[in-house]
Amino acid sequence: MAATISYTKDHEWVRIEGDTAIMGITAYAAEQLGDVVFVELPEAGKALKKGDAGAVVESVKAASDVYSPISGEVVEVNDALDASPQTVNEAPETDGWLMKLKLADAGEVDDLMDEAAYKEFVATL
Amino acid sequence: MTATSDDTLNQTPLHALHVELGGRMVPFAGYAMPVQYEGIIAEHRWTRDQAGLFDVSHMGQRFLVGPDHATTAATLERLTPGALGTLGLGRMRYTLLLNDAGGIIDDLMVTRSISEDDDGTLSLVFNAARKEIDDDYVRSALPDDVSLHAAEDRALLALQGPQAAAVMERHCAKAGDLTFMRATSAAFDGIDCHVSRSGYTGEDGFEISVAADKAEVLARTLLAEAEVKPIGLGARDSLRLEAGLPLYGHDLDETTSPVEADLSFAVAKSRRESGGFPGAERIRRELETGPSRLRVGLRPTGRAPVREGADILAPDGETIGMVTSGGFGPTAEAPVAMGYVAHAYAKPGTTLQVSGRRGAEPAEITALPFVPHRYFR
């Protein structure tokens, strides 16, 4: 069974693999931002609470905060985005992931939307 | 960004075409305007490589009408530091409306009539967000025999890029005869229009003023050419930033003087002595002794863009200025910005710091433009 992906109203996605959460921004968010030219990622080891601004995605025109969908410690960031930030546009929900967190509270993911609910939410925007 | 706010926005004559082409419409200076179609970087690069079509119908097209050129030009010269009396037929010039303190109320293009038959008229193009302010200011200074008229029934299109001339010549032979900052009246596939060789991208190109009800036909004709794609406001901004061209409301405001803005070329030599325009004393003094601050180009050393509003710091950490435009330059392939710094720090090559949301980061003063102009002179 494929790992399930959960979504926030701020257009982040998170995929749980064991006690690790991989997160990024959704295709909708990437489309809205436009061409990404720089991604600012946190240091490994940083503790993020659910809703903290964990990363910044900068497009040609503007900078946007990315909020952590869940609480946890940053264990890895996607360093490949330094050289090719446009991957966030090209593959936002796969190769364009932003960071991996060590889950602090696995229950938090239950508060997020599943894919069907997120699609419904985006359709209202 | 709510759906209801769109109801109160003005639409240009090309609104339906923008929507049909998939333009992402955003509010800008009271108009619904396309910020992008396929993407800012792709549109920016297309304009530098081929030809981009811009709708700039939101800008304020005006006619200043007097009995003869000398009278009309003298009227406008009382508000600007340009030498407009010596402007030839069909010649275009960049100038500035100034307030009594020598601050810039707006920057604008002025074009003298094409032919002697209707001489005494100057065509003006105001920034969209400054139209009403400019109208009031100019009207307050008009003698009885000069009047200002809005050309609200006209659209304004810009075709910009190295292929613009080849495309224009297929439909409007006279356009190809123009050199930079010259204008003519012409027929574009039989449509009457006013064409100038000018623009806001640093590239060769044309601006075409046409009756509103003919604008869509003209735009569709241009877009049918293989070299032409529609370009939104996002790329218009990144193109002009790379070209070192200031944007009113960001790089220029009512406190900025022409000298501070590095627009001294718009202060005609003949008028530096004679004066007779608002703020002439301040401007003469700044030309002699240097302004307290100067508009400069800035290149952040890293890959992260700096944005409008970031502080500019001297090496010792003292704040010496502010970023007024900043973003990513797709042709420069790097972040680019402009801002104002104290005169002592304005020399290209000076290393400073910029401090925005990430804190202080190194940046270098860079000569403008970031990308060389390619005007057809």
Boltz contact constraints between the chains, C-beta under 6 A:
constraints:
  - contact:
      token1: [A, 34]
      token2: [B, 40]
      max_distance: 6.0
  - contact:
      token1: [A, 35]
      token2: [B, 39]
      max_distance: 6.0
  - contact:
      token1: [A, 35]
      token2: [B, 40]
      max_distance: 6.0
  - contact:
      token1: [A, 35]
      token2: [B, 41]
      max_distance: 6.0
  - contact:
      token1: [A, 37]
      token2: [B, 328]
      max_distance: 6.0
  - contact:
      token1: [A, 38]
      token2: [B, 303]
      max_distance: 6.0
  - contact:
      token1: [A, 38]
      token2: [B, 304]
      max_distance: 6.0
  - contact:
      token1: [A, 58]
      token2: [B, 305]
      max_distance: 6.0
  - contact:
      token1: [A, 60]
      token2: [B, 40]
      max_distance: 6.0
  - contact:
      token1: [A, 60]
      token2: [B, 238]
      max_distance: 6.0
  - contact:
      token1: [A, 60]
      token2: [B, 327]
      max_distance: 6.0
  - contact:
      token1: [A, 60]
      token2: [B, 328]
      max_distance: 6.0
  - contact:
      token1: [A, 61]
      token2: [B, 234]
      max_distance: 6.0
